[in-house]
Amino acid sequence: MTTTDNGPGVGGYTWSALADAPTRDLFPGIRLRPLWTGDDGAKAVVVEMDPGSSWQERDVHEPGSEEVFVVSGTFNDGLRDYPQGSFIHAPAGSWHTPQTTTGCVLFVFFPDG
């Protein structure tokens, strides 16, 4: 067995609790809750979408890609449904129109900010 000193006590190891994350309303029925922002601009957020909610404009992935994991409910990108447990990689420059009929919770990671 190999051990290292790079465990939870190492500098830069951070955590947050969703219950403590501030809530920012994006559109009616859609809330963003920031969890983490890195020194390089990368960030992790939770997006909560109420049943029947939708983005009011195209969501363009700039300056970089967007990684989405559907924590609960069913997410729709304007083309297809993604049920709980789905992972979506949206490359830089692509776009979608987030929406849901059932409501959903998404974990979203922006590697480039």
C-alpha positions in Angstrom: 0.0 0.0 0.0 1.3 3.5 -0.9 0.6 6.5 1.2 1.1 10.1 0.4 0.9 13.4 2.2 -1.7 14.8 -0.3 -4.8 14.0 1.7 -7.5 16.3 3.1 -5.0 18.3 5.1 -3.0 19.5 2.1 -3.2 23.2 1.1 -5.8 24.0 -1.4 -8.2 21.2 -0.4 -11.5 22.9 0.0 -15.2 21.9 0.6 -18.5 23.6 0.8 -22.1 22.6 1.8 -25.0 23.3 -0.4 -27.0 24.5 2.6 -24.5 27.3 3.1 -24.3 28.4 -0.5 -25.9 31.7 -1.4 -28.8 31.6 -3.9 -28.9 33.8 -7.0 -32.1 33.9 -9.1 -31.2 33.5 -12.8 -34.7 33.4 -14.3 -38.1 32.7 -12.8 -37.9 29.3 -11.2 -34.1 28.9 -11.8 -31.5 29.4 -9.1 -27.7 29.2 -9.1 -25.8 28.2 -5.9 -22.0 28.6 -6.2 -20.0 26.0 -4.4 -16.4 26.8 -5.4 -14.3 29.1 -7.6 -10.6 28.2 -8.3 -7.7 30.6 -8.6 -7.8 30.0 -12.4 -11.5 30.9 -12.8 -12.8 27.3 -12.8 -16.0 27.0 -10.9 -18.5 24.5 -9.6 -22.2 25.3 -9.0 -25.6 23.7 -8.4 -28.5 24.9 -10.5 -32.0 24.3 -9.2 -34.8 24.4 -11.8 -38.5 24.3 -10.8 -41.0 22.2 -12.8 -41.9 24.0 -16.0 -39.0 26.5 -15.9 -36.7 27.4 -18.8 -33.8 29.7 -19.7 -35.1 32.8 -21.3 -32.3 32.9 -23.9 -29.6 30.7 -25.4 -27.0 29.6 -22.9 -23.7 29.9 -24.9 -20.7 28.0 -23.4 -18.0 30.7 -23.3 -15.2 31.0 -22.6 -15.0 27.2 -22.3 -16.8 24.0 -21.9 -19.6 23.1 -19.4 -19.9 19.7 -17.6 -23.3 18.9 -16.3 -24.4 16.0 -14.0 -28.2 15.6 -13.4 -28.5 15.0 -9.7 -32.3 14.7 -9.7 -35.3 15.1 -12.0 -35.1 15.4 -15.8 -33.2 18.1 -17.6 -33.8 19.1 -21.2 -31.3 21.0 -23.4 -33.9 22.1 -26.0 -33.4 18.9 -28.0 -33.6 15.9 -25.6 -34.3 14.8 -22.1 -31.5 13.7 -19.7 -32.8 11.8 -16.6 -31.3 11.7 -13.2 -27.7 10.2 -13.4 -27.0 11.7 -16.9 -23.7 13.4 -17.7 -23.4 16.0 -20.4 -20.3 17.6 -21.9 -21.0 20.8 -23.8 -17.9 22.0 -25.7 -16.8 25.6 -25.8 -18.8 27.6 -28.3 -21.8 25.3 -28.2 -25.2 26.4 -26.8 -28.5 25.0 -25.5 -31.7 26.2 -24.0 -32.0 24.7 -20.5 -35.5 23.6 -19.5 -37.4 21.0 -17.5 -41.0 19.8 -17.2 -40.4 17.8 -14.0 -37.9 20.1 -12.2 -34.3 19.1 -11.7 -31.1 19.8 -9.8 -27.8 20.0 -11.7 -24.2 19.9 -10.7 -22.3 22.1 -13.2 -18.6 22.4 -13.6 -16.9 25.1 -15.7 -13.3 24.2 -16.1 -12.4 27.4 -17.8 -14.6 29.7 -15.8 
